[in-house]
Amino acid sequence: MKNILEELYFGSIDKNFELYGNNPDYVESAQLKEINHEKLVAALNESEKERFEKYLVADRDLKEIEQYNTFTYAFKLGVLLMTEVVALHSTD
């Protein structure tokens, strides 16, 4: 069973939450990335395509690890800050 941070991060808590879909800059950049990816792959030979796909998989894996670590760090930091705020105000 995943812990609550993993559930929240991987979207198991609210699967209907869409972070970037309504951001026109994000949508435009994603479309541009896809267009350029298609053009690049079309220009490569089979060996180059295989190497490029391996690169993309490794890059995706690294980004997932980085994003998860950033998320958990920021969440834990937020909890620590809230704990301090509550502790400071509970002594009033």
C-alpha positions as CSV (number, residue, x, y, z in Angstrom):
1,M,0.0,0.0,0.0
2,K,1.3,3.5,-0.9
3,N,1.6,6.1,1.7
4,I,-0.6,9.2,1.6
5,L,2.1,11.3,-0.1
6,E,2.4,8.8,-2.9
7,E,-1.4,8.6,-3.2
8,L,-1.6,12.4,-3.5
9,Y,1.4,12.7,-5.9
10,F,0.3,9.9,-8.3
11,G,-3.3,11.3,-8.4
12,S,-5.0,8.4,-6.6
13,I,-6.8,10.8,-4.3
14,D,-8.4,12.9,-7.0
15,K,-8.1,11.5,-10.5
16,N,-10.2,14.4,-11.9
17,F,-7.7,17.0,-10.9
18,E,-6.0,18.5,-14.0
19,L,-3.0,20.7,-13.2
20,Y,-2.0,22.1,-16.6
21,G,-4.8,21.3,-19.1
22,N,-6.3,24.8,-18.8
23,N,-3.0,26.6,-19.1
24,P,-2.8,27.8,-22.8
25,D,1.0,28.3,-22.5
26,Y,1.4,24.7,-21.4
27,V,-0.9,23.4,-24.1
28,E,1.0,25.4,-26.8
29,S,4.4,24.2,-25.5
30,A,3.2,20.6,-25.4
31,Q,1.9,20.8,-29.0
32,L,5.2,22.3,-30.2
33,K,7.2,19.6,-28.4
34,E,5.1,16.9,-30.1
35,I,5.4,18.4,-33.5
36,N,9.2,18.7,-33.2
37,H,9.5,15.2,-31.7
38,E,7.7,13.8,-34.8
39,K,9.9,15.8,-37.2
40,L,13.1,14.7,-35.4
41,V,12.1,11.0,-35.3
42,A,11.2,11.2,-39.0
43,A,14.7,12.5,-39.8
44,L,16.5,9.7,-37.9
45,N,17.6,6.3,-39.1
46,E,16.5,3.2,-37.2
47,S,19.6,3.0,-35.0
48,E,19.4,6.7,-34.1
49,K,15.6,6.3,-33.4
50,E,16.4,3.5,-31.0
51,R,19.1,5.5,-29.2
52,F,16.8,8.5,-29.0
53,E,14.0,6.5,-27.5
54,K,16.3,5.1,-24.9
55,Y,17.4,8.6,-24.1
56,L,13.7,9.7,-23.7
57,V,13.0,6.8,-21.4
58,A,16.0,7.6,-19.2
59,D,15.1,11.3,-19.2
60,R,11.5,10.5,-18.3
61,D,12.6,8.2,-15.4
62,L,15.0,10.9,-14.1
63,K,12.2,13.6,-14.2
64,E,9.8,11.3,-12.4
65,I,12.3,10.7,-9.6
66,E,13.1,14.5,-9.4
67,Q,9.5,15.5,-9.4
68,Y,8.5,13.0,-6.7
69,N,11.4,14.0,-4.5
70,T,10.6,17.7,-5.0
71,F,6.9,17.1,-4.2
72,T,7.6,15.1,-1.0
73,Y,10.2,17.6,0.1
74,A,7.9,20.6,-0.4
75,F,5.0,18.8,1.2
76,K,7.0,17.9,4.3
77,L,8.4,21.5,4.5
78,G,4.9,22.8,4.3
79,V,3.8,20.5,7.1
80,L,6.7,21.7,9.2
81,L,5.9,25.3,8.6
82,M,2.2,24.7,9.5
83,T,3.3,22.9,12.6
84,E,5.4,25.8,13.7
85,V,2.6,28.3,12.9
86,V,0.1,26.3,15.0
87,A,2.6,25.9,17.8
88,L,3.3,29.6,17.8
89,H,-0.4,30.5,17.9
90,S,-1.4,27.9,20.4
91,T,0.7,29.6,23.1
92,D,-1.2,32.9,22.7
